[in-house]
Amino acid sequence: MTLRVQILKNKFNQSLGLPFKELLPPSAIEQALYDLKIKYKKRLFDPIVTLWAFLSQV
């Protein structure tokens, strides 16, 4: 494992909440949703939070 991967792994293991929030900003997800013409209502678990939670679990 490269040093960079090991550092990220350690950061994620120590992080509380949604660690992918820093690596995958909302603007990138919103742009993808816009490009795909996906509309959604603002909810607690909108597509952005759902994606971050899914990635954190995987």
Secondary structure, 3 states (H helix, E strand, C coil): CCHHHHHHHHHHHHCCCCCHHHHCCHHHHHHHHHHCCCCCCCCCCCHHHHHHHHHHHC
